Amino acid sequence: MPKIRVFADTNVILESFRTGCWTAISSHFAIETVQKCVEETLTGNPGDPRHVTVPPANLKAGLAGEHPVTRKELASLVLAHPSCSTLDDGEKHLLAWLLANKLLPSAVIVVTTADKAALVASHVSTTCKLIQCAT
């Protein structure tokens, strides 16, 4: 049986590494993201007490897909949904890729995030529900 596709933003990936469940999640689901989320996951301020160190090899091994996003796709998202202009880059890139690849609004997509701007932009489509995760 094929794995269920799950599209994860930076917060989801970081939290799964922080809690030690990345391997279990990525073994059970086909985790996909965009290049910007991978970049954000692998950077940050190591001096910040909240910083989560993510081994690049472990991240890449658990991903079923790491998708590039074009400037045209980003522009299309923001022109169609102006409230998305306030999203963090990773979330904006992920929604742009989903929209460009016709996964929105035709598929039910749940994006989990702790980002308030992403919650405000939740009207990207009627089938896209952005829910806040308790972290």
C-alpha positions as CSV (number, residue, x, y, z in Angstrom):
1,M,0.0,0.0,0.0
2,P,1.4,3.4,-0.9
3,K,2.2,5.8,1.9
4,I,0.0,8.8,2.4
5,R,1.5,12.0,1.2
6,V,2.1,14.6,3.9
7,F,3.3,18.2,3.1
8,A,5.3,19.6,6.0
9,D,6.5,23.1,6.7
10,T,9.6,24.1,8.7
11,N,7.8,24.1,12.0
12,V,6.5,20.6,11.6
13,I,9.9,19.3,10.6
14,L,11.7,21.0,13.4
15,E,9.2,19.8,16.0
16,S,9.5,16.2,14.8
17,F,13.3,16.4,15.2
18,R,12.9,18.1,18.6
19,T,10.6,15.4,19.9
20,G,12.6,12.5,18.3
21,C,9.8,11.2,16.0
22,W,11.1,12.2,12.6
23,T,12.2,8.6,11.7
24,A,8.9,7.1,12.8
25,I,6.8,9.8,10.9
26,S,8.9,9.6,7.8
27,S,8.8,5.8,7.8
28,H,5.0,5.8,8.0
29,F,4.2,8.8,5.7
30,A,5.6,10.1,2.4
31,I,6.8,13.4,3.8
32,E,7.2,16.2,1.2
33,T,8.3,19.8,1.5
34,V,9.8,22.6,-0.6
35,Q,13.4,23.6,-0.8
36,K,12.8,26.8,1.3
37,C,11.5,24.7,4.2
38,V,14.6,22.5,4.0
39,E,16.8,25.6,4.0
40,E,15.0,27.1,7.0
41,T,15.2,23.7,8.8
42,L,18.9,23.5,8.4
43,T,19.7,27.1,9.4
44,G,19.1,29.2,12.5
45,N,21.0,30.6,15.4
46,P,22.8,27.7,17.2
47,G,23.1,30.1,20.2
48,D,19.3,30.4,20.6
49,P,18.2,28.0,23.4
50,R,15.2,27.1,21.2
51,H,17.4,26.1,18.3
52,V,16.9,22.5,17.0
53,T,19.9,21.0,15.3
54,V,18.8,18.8,12.3
55,P,21.4,16.5,10.7
56,P,21.1,17.1,7.0
57,A,21.5,13.4,6.1
58,N,18.7,12.4,8.5
59,L,16.4,15.1,7.0
60,K,17.1,14.1,3.4
61,A,16.7,10.4,4.2
62,G,13.2,11.0,5.5
63,L,11.9,13.1,2.7
64,A,9.9,11.6,-0.1
65,G,10.1,14.9,-2.0
66,E,11.9,18.3,-1.8
67,H,10.3,20.5,-4.4
68,P,11.6,23.7,-6.0
69,V,9.4,26.8,-6.2
70,T,9.7,29.4,-8.9
71,R,9.2,33.1,-8.6
72,K,6.3,32.8,-10.9
73,E,4.6,30.3,-8.6
74,L,5.1,32.6,-5.6
75,A,3.7,35.6,-7.6
76,S,0.7,33.6,-8.7
77,L,-0.1,32.6,-5.1
78,V,0.2,36.2,-3.8
79,L,-1.8,37.7,-6.7
80,A,-4.6,35.1,-6.2
81,H,-4.5,35.3,-2.4
82,P,-3.0,38.7,-1.3
83,S,-3.1,37.7,2.4
84,C,-0.5,35.1,1.7
85,S,2.1,37.9,1.2
86,T,2.5,38.0,5.0
87,L,3.3,34.4,5.4
88,D,6.8,33.2,6.4
89,D,8.8,32.2,3.4
90,G,8.7,28.5,4.0
91,E,4.9,28.5,4.4
92,K,4.5,30.8,1.4
93,H,6.7,28.5,-0.8
94,L,4.8,25.4,0.3
95,L,1.4,26.8,-0.4
96,A,2.6,28.2,-3.8
97,W,3.9,24.8,-4.8
98,L,0.7,23.1,-3.7
99,L,-1.4,25.6,-5.7
100,A,0.9,25.4,-8.8
101,N,0.7,21.6,-8.8
102,K,-3.1,21.6,-8.6
103,L,-3.2,20.1,-5.1
104,L,-5.1,23.1,-4.0
105,P,-8.0,23.4,-4.1
106,S,-8.6,19.9,-5.5
107,A,-7.2,17.9,-2.6
108,V,-7.8,18.1,1.1
109,I,-4.6,19.5,2.5
110,V,-4.0,20.1,6.2
111,V,-1.0,22.3,7.0
112,T,0.0,22.4,10.6
113,T,1.6,25.5,11.8
114,A,2.1,27.7,14.9
115,D,2.4,30.8,12.7
116,K,-0.4,33.3,13.1
117,A,0.0,34.8,9.6
118,A,-0.5,31.4,8.2
119,L,-3.7,31.0,10.2
120,V,-4.9,34.4,8.9
121,A,-4.2,33.2,5.3
122,S,-6.3,30.1,5.8
123,H,-8.8,31.1,3.2
124,V,-6.4,30.1,0.4
125,S,-9.0,27.6,-0.6
126,T,-12.1,26.1,0.9
127,T,-10.4,22.7,1.1
128,C,-7.2,24.0,2.6
129,K,-7.4,24.1,6.4
130,L,-4.5,25.6,8.3
131,I,-4.7,24.6,11.9
132,Q,-2.6,25.7,14.8
133,C,-0.6,23.0,16.5
134,A,0.0,23.2,20.2
135,T,3.8,23.4,20.6
